[in-house]
């Protein structure tokens, strides 16, 4: 039976530790295993986006995948499309996928590797691979991104024996600390795409639906595209039979994350047969997770896991209803006065619990307004409860923020910590707790440290715009 391997991965921006962490660089070519003569591949690595935050290490991972496929597996270079940064637009991804689908032979593998940002589709049933030129607007994200379903349809036309899709992206539409890439873009977990009727499908995901996936601890490299590539090089070949299966790859990624990640949970999952082959192993020795775990635990700064703040929904404006009867002589003035008092309090800035109490009093004293009073009292009771829950969560977040600040402030005072590390950690803190002094009382103190990254981002943005202008003129 043919096997299509579909791999989902999620991503958050990385953090650097003070000590150098000895994860292998993957720059050195692995042993040649061959078998890729009929393979074709698309590798997308978008590190420098036009408008949304960058993805540090995306280019390095993309190049490492290119070297592995062309050098170790001997995939013909003319069959591999490497799209980096400004090349990663929705049009170029679609075109490359279509070409690669045709080039892959009936006994070969078709690869699609995406390393960058992801977001939920507006229909809530699909995920989006954000294109390099997408802006921080909901409409732009939807229009300038490649949908997973569309991608699978393009790749599924291939006659390849297996199709391996590696998506190193977070489809919640969130950045490193859980803040939205686009203000107002609702966070949601995209429904997993099922293997459908094609018996070739196997789906591997980087994390459970209620988790965020993260970076390789201590190194500016997206974690899952790195770990799966390492697994193919031999790190995941647990039975040393020279073949890396989907089960072995997912098991290795679980073990590596459990051993080296601290302060958050991340559990990769697998749908499909564990025995599905990802390819021959280069028999490279895996790094010591024991040593990496010890080195990473000491000195690394990352924002703590934050409690979620529940939504608070203000009751809609209440419409006045006339008193019963059209003749004023037949009206119950006492009831109407009480109703008028409840309406005025309802429209004021008074506490929600007071408004609920006033409507309950109206309900008790004047049953003629029971329908309006009972519903309105429930509305304000619900709102008061939501306000209390939100205040409690915000107080908890502020306590976590202050605790994180104590640690970060001490690190920023150390001369042995690099300027780059201080800038990254400061940026993480601002993304998690806000950039305005109103939201984050420590924001102003971090300005001198984040200026390093902001300056670099500005340079990359200008360079990206220049490349886009040049591309337009060429066309």
Beta strands, then each sheet from edge to edge (+ up, - down):
strand 1: 4-9
strand 2: 40-45
strand 3: 80-84
strand 4: 109-115
strand 5: 118-120
strand 6: 127-130
strand 7: 145-147
strand 8: 162-168
strand 9: 201-205
strand 10: 243-245
strand 11: 269-271
strand 12: 277-280
sheet 1: 3+ 2+ 4+ 8+ 1+ 9+ 11-
sheet 2: 5+ 6- 7+
sheet 3: 10+ 12-
end
